[in-house]
Amino acid sequence: MPEKEAAASFNLFDAEERVLADAVALRGRLADGDPELRTGVEALAEAYRRSVREQRRLVKVSDRLQHQLASVNQELVKRRAQAEEALARLKEAQETLVQAEKLASLGALVGGVAHEINTPVGIALSCASHLADATTHMRKLFEADDIGVEDFERYMETASDTTQLILGNCERAAALIRSFKQVAVDRTSAERRRFELASYIAETLASLKPRIRQAGHRVDIDCPPGLMVEGYPGALSQVLTNFVMNSIVHGYDEGQSGRLSITVDEPAPDLIRLVYADDGRGIAEEHRTRIFDPFFTTRRGAGGTGLGLHIVYNLVTGPLEGQLSVDSEDGHGTRFTLVFPRQASGSESPVF
């Protein structure tokens, strides 16, 4: 394209030179003519000559600017490619960090549930060992044909007490395992299914019970029984987990216990409203508009990643197809309100 423009410019200059030559010839023919007419032709020719010189200068300037513009465009294309590549790497790194944060919260559940299961399993093991010792002693008395009524009654009492303890603690451990298994499967499979909301909230909080009890907090749940939801329970479990952990980490001073609450109602027949609240220190006004931003945290030096509430926002507006708002005052607790449909459209298969 520049070559064609240069050729056109040279053709234009050739035509102008021919016009100037014709003007000189005309001036020569007017040498013996009217002096006023000759003067006018000479002035016109000189003006035309200056115009041609100015046009040539402008063409050179234009060529130089076009060359500079082409260089700038090439540099812009290069810089844009570099910026897009850097943005792609940043998004990939952010996605990796988000997934790591989700796995970390699941890992915390694993540790907490394992610790919680140790107690009933340990009690059941001790009871089983005690029953085995009593049974061995009873067998020896039987083989020696030395069993008395008191021995038999004492053994039956021991057997009755220990079997009740074993059964109760095994059922307790089994319930913990069932609740954790369901929550863990939902977290990792992103499966859409129908579930009863109240019992699922209870299952999620059962997995968090060790952390809640360790922090000394109380949790109140107010959810209508039998309220069925069709959607992605893993996303809801992740949201509730992040809410609770955010309260434990950010909401209270060390050693301070508080009250956490989950309240569910139906503002409309096809909508669920879930309100999570704590009575902790609240969120400072200058931080309130940034809490859902990725990597924003007030506990950077204390292990905070700033991804917890960012994940919550993405899950609420993504798989749960809902809306999320926050109401908080410094020193007066925090309240998150989540509104989502009872039945998710499921237009896409979410990843969380």
Buried (B, 14 or more C-beta within 10 A) or exposed (E): EEEEEEEEBEEBBEEBEEEBEEBEEBBEEBEEEEEEEBEEBBEEBEEBBEEBEEBBEEBEEEBEEBEEEEEEEEEEEEEEEEEEEEEEEEEEEBEEBBBEBBEEBBEBBEEBBEEBBEEBBEBBEBBBEBBEEBBEBBEEBEEEEEBEEEBEEBBEEBBEEBEEBBEBBBEBBEEBEEBBEBBBEBBEEBEBEEBBBBBBBBBBBBBBBBBBEEBEBEBEEEBEEEBEBBBBBBBBBBBBBBBBBBBBBBBBEEEEEBBBBBBBEEEEEEEBBBBBBBBBBBBEEEBBEEBBBBEBBBEEEEEBBBBBBBBBBBBBBBBBBBEBEBBBBEEEBBBBBBBBBBBBEEEEEBEB
